[in-house]
Amino acid sequence: MALISSQPDDLTMQQVSSSAHFPKVRQFPLIAAGGGLLALLITLAITAPLYAGDPMIMDPFKRLQPPSAQAWLGTDYLGRDIFARTVFGTRISLVVGVATTLAAAFFGLLIGVTAGYYRAVDNIALRIMDGLMSIPTILLAIALASLTGPGIGILVFAISVTKIPAVTRLVRSVVLSVRERPYVEAALCGGARMPKILWRHVLPSTIPVLMVQGANVCASAILIEAGLSFLGVGVPPDIASWGNMISTGRLYLSIAPLSVFAPGICLAVTVLAANLLGDGLRDFFDPRSKRTS
Amino acid sequence: MTSPLLKVEGLTKHYAIANGVLKRERTKVRAVEDVSFSVEAAQTLCIVGESGCGKSTIARLLMRLVQPTSGRVLIDGTDIASLNKMELRTWRRRMQMVFQDPYSSLNPRLTAQQIVTEPVENFERLSQRECRLLAGDLLKQVGLSTDMMNRRPSEMSGGQRQRLGIARALALNPSLIIADEAVSALDVSVQAQVLNLLMDLQQQMGIAFVFISHDLSVVEHIGHRIAVMYLGRIVELASADTLFADPVHPYSEALIAAAPVPDPTRARLAVPLEGEVPSPINPPSGCAFHPRCPLAVERCRVEVPFLTPTPDGRFVACHVRAPARIPKESQRCD
């Protein structure tokens, strides 16, 4: 790959050869902004215990305090440190976002490639996907939470189940177009077995859509998690999550506004970062969409 | 008499298309209809015809990329339609294909080395070093420098890509290469280089070619025998010399007369054909060529002509120019 960017006529070549080579990432500020923000958030979430206090300690004598040297953003209605809870809330949001994305991408890829390549599976798989698509995420999560009690696993399961169909459809459409390419036929003529054709000639073409769709799934999973926690069916209420912080904080909005604004702003920034990254990746993989906009 | 390398018997391919409001009405596209021919080792058979006459379908049928509706394709006496998946994989080693479009037939993500060694790696494990050596040999064989090894198709010219496609076809040492419009995407000067390369390879390695083209000058240059196709059927099958000197079927005649001759002093004699190629969904009755044929008689409208041997050793399907003397059932080219 080192050869690529040094070629002066690389740009004209690109248009001919579809997605073989990509321009430099640096030329895409959206990727840098979104990716940078997300990287920062991930670092902050991982290193949280180093600089933030314990988000679980309650202190009824220090309820609803304004910002101070001990609690940088004040305390909530149980006397817990809002800064610590916000920082630790990042973990929940990111874990749910990333886990959902991975699950949806994995199963979406698996089902999408199978449906796209094996025509017999296509109709059945797509009808099942239509069925999954019609399930409202929030209702599914509430139903599951009432069966087993709230938890991150249930959340990830409920959100990814409803996100899989979108990924599946995208992957399938890419596979459908790639499988008809002459180079796939050429590989068949050369005696390649099915797994190799899929792995070497079909799967690489699905990576762009997977990455773009993955970023979008991540953003919406974080939002849905916050919504479910707000409704009380997300993570258990003692664990800090932006959704349940906003939910409990809104009752004391006039006394301790930061207990709503801190997690709210973080939520907005995280979702924005994931969306920026998704848009940047789309422009990166498909230079035409950037030029026309 | 030894059996020929490739023998095709009564090969037919109909594509079903569904139309109508409820997709209930099924119509058939008769892409290839009752085609028979054979190719000897180290020989080149060219198939010519207008676009849409079924040439490329024949290539795909020969490689068994599509299943024939009926008919047989025999390689060294083995019917490839009777093979299961694993057997087919091994038989495909004996015949390889060079594709029309050197852009889309090479995976843009792979390097030249990966592209040419892939067929061999499908059958045996190669070390890194063996891969480089093999790729170097193959690239040299097709006149590419070994510096190209790590380039991707997008960093090569059209001619270089087509050479790479040929190198990939050579990788398995095939005895037959099917070239489907292999030079039609290239400039004329590059076409000549690639054609000469193919002819050199034939001489050195004794490879047989089925060369599919719409370009008569290319066919005249490279072909030993030529099959002229019209609407899914072979109308004339003759050696290159006899066909170009004296085409018998009225369609071959018109085709050859219509080819541009780079000689301004030579006057055009023949009257160009009128009308369009009919649709293979609803071909004309009898001889498919009769609506455009200047010689058509009543019999052409009702009876399909079969390929009939003529005294000078060619096969012609025409009621007027090569009337069948034997009852038609027994003289199908089986």
Interface residues (C-beta under 8 A of the other chain):
Chain A: L3 Q7 M13 Q14 V16 S17 S18 S19 A20 H21 R181 P182 Y183 E185 A186 A187 L188 C189 G190 G191 A192 R193 K196 R200 H201 P204
Chain B: M63 L65 R89 T90 R92 R93 Q96 M97 F99 Q100 D101 Y103 S104 S105 L106 N107 P108 R109 L110 E118 P119 N122 F123 N150 R151 R152 P153 S154 E155 G165 R168 A171 L172
